[in-house]
Amino acid sequence: MAVTGNEKKSIIPWLWFSMACVLLFLILVIAIRQPAVQALDRELIQGLNPIRISALILFFSNFTDFASSRLLLLIIALFMIYLFFRKRIFSLILLPLVFLIEREVNGVLKNWVMRDRPPFHHLVHETGYSFPSGHAMNASTVYGLLILLILPLIKSKWIRIAWVTLGLAMILLIGFSRPFLRVHYFTDIFAGYCAGGFFVGISAIVLIFVYNRKR
């Protein structure tokens, strides 16, 4: 089927967004090989030392789990039930499908870049490569998708604002938790956001096609 004018207007911003995410990710892949960027990454982690107090370490050690695969699968399952009752069957399928694809892509990207984790004492146990951050990629993909999928179902303006704010706060705080806990560099987080943003952008384009065709 031909793409309508309204669809083009809706798709183009998401297409540019997705392309920008890919471009920024590739720039970061090159940048992290540069000694100056590596030094800055280490300095930024060390710069958080003054605020690494026991209470915050405990908070972020637990909060970071909101982007763990185990907890996200539970969150996804709960929202799949909600989407089922709201008769958003395609959204119900898209949410877990994109998450599972994103998990596989994260492993591929980590094995491609092969960046070691920060050479500092880790405050939570982590293994494997560092770039891009799996937690940042998980958070931006899942919570970004939840903003995208649930927002059209909310009628109240203030609840819509609260929902977007909550989703963005989850993404940003989970991202910050990783270098705070010394298990990732900040560039790992930005790369995770770029990769997750790409999945959200492509999902938005697919949703525009699917739901516009049903009207």
N, C-alpha and C positions, 0 to 999 in steps of 0.2 A: 504494500500500500504506500501511496505517496505521503510525504510528510507535510502536514498543514502548516500554514503561516504561524498560527499560535504555538504549535509544537516547536517550530524552529526557534521562536522567541524564548521559549522555556528551556530548550535543550542547549542553546549556544553558551549561556553563562556556565552551565555545568560542564560542558565540553572544554571550555577554556580553563575552568578550575581543575579538571582532571589532568589536562596537559601540563598545567603549571606545577601540579604535584609531582608528575614524572620528571619534569625538568629540574625542579629543586632537589629531588632525590638524587639524580645523577650528578648534580653540582656537589652535593654533600659527599657522594662516593669519592669524588676527586679531591675535595677539600680535606677530608680526614687523613689523606696521605701526606699532607703538608706539615712540616715540623712546627710551624707557627700555630696552626690550628690545633695540633695535638697538645702543644704546651698550654694554649688557652683553655682547652677542654679540661686538662688536669687542674689548672688554676681555679676554674669555676667550681669544680667539685670541692677543692680544698677551701674555697671561699665560703662554703656553707658550714664550715666547722663551728663558728661561733653560735649557730642556732641549733646545732645537733645536741639538744638537751634530751634527757631521758624521756620526758613526756612526748616530745615530738617524734623521737625514734620509735616509741611504742605505737603512737598514732599512725605513722606512715608505714610501719611494718605490717599493720593490720589493714590499713586502707588500700595499700597496693594490691591486695588480694582481690579487689573488685575488678581487676583486669586479668585475673588468672583464668585459665581455660575452664577449670572445674566450676568456679562460681559463675562465670559468664554463661555456661551451658544451662545452669539453673535459671538465671535471669532470662535467657532467651526462651526457655521452655515456658516460663510464666507469661511472657508477652505473646508467645504463640497462642496460648489459651485465650488471652484477651483479644487478639486479632481474629481468632476463630469466631468468637461471639459477636465481633463487630463485622463479620462477613468479609474480611479482607484476606481472602485465601491466598492470593498471589504474594502479598506482603508476608503472610505466615510462612510461605515456602522460601521466600527470598532471604529472610533474616538468618536462619541457620545455614543456608547454602552459602551465602557470602562469607559468613564467619568461618566455615570449614575450608573454603578456598583460601581465605586470607591466612589461615594457620599454615597451610601448605606452602603458600608463597613466602611467608616469613622465613620458614626453614630454608627454602631455596636461596633467598637473598642473603641470609646469614652465612651459608656455605659458599656463596659467591664472593662476598666481601672478606670474610674470615678475619674480622677484627677482634682482638682479645679484649676482655673486660678490663676496667680500670685497675691499676696496680696498687690498690689500697685495700685496707681491711673492709670486707663486705659486711654490712649490717643485717643482711638476710642471705640465706643460702641460694646461690644461683650457679648454673653451669652453662657451658656452651658459649657460642660467640655473642658479641655485643651489639652488632650493627645489622639491621635496625632493631630498636627495642621492641620485643614482642608485646610487652605490656602496653606501650604507647600505641602500637599498631592495633592491638586488640581493643583498647579503649576508644580510639578515634573511629574505628570501624563500627563496633557494636553500639556505643552510645551515640555516635553520629547517625547511624541508621535508625536508632530508636527515636531520635529527634525527627528525622525525616518521615518515618512511618506513622508515628503517633500524633504529630502536630496537626495534620489535617482532620483528625478525629476529635480534637478539642475545640469547643465552641467559645469558651470564655477567653477574652483577651488576656486577662491577668494570669490565668492558668497556663496559657500558651507561652507567655513571657517566662513564667516560673519554670516550665518544662525545658525550654531552651537553655535557661540559665543553669539549671541543675545538670543537664547533659554536658554543657561546656565546662562547668566546674569539675565534673567527674573526670573529663578528659585531661584538663590542665593539672589537677591535683595528682592524678595517677602518674602523669608524665613527670611532674616535679619529684614525686616520691622516689623515682628510680636513681637519679644522681644523688639525691639526698641520702639514700641508703648505700651509695657508692657502688652500685652494680651496673651503672650505665653512665656514659658521657652525655652531655646535653645534645651533642650532634646526633647521637643514637636516637634521642627522643624526637628531635625535629624530623629525622628520617622516618621514624615510625609514624609520625603524624602525616607526613607526605604520602606514605604508602597507604595508610588507612583512609586518608582523604580521597585518594584515587578510587578506592572501592566505593566510598560513599557517592562520589561524583558519577561513576558508572551506574551505580544502583539508581540514582535519581533519574538518569536518562532512561533507563529501562522502565522505571515506574511511570514516567511521563507517557511513553509509548503505550504501555499496557492499560493504564486507567483512562487515558484519553480515548482509546479505541472502544472502551465499554460504555462511554456516554452516548 
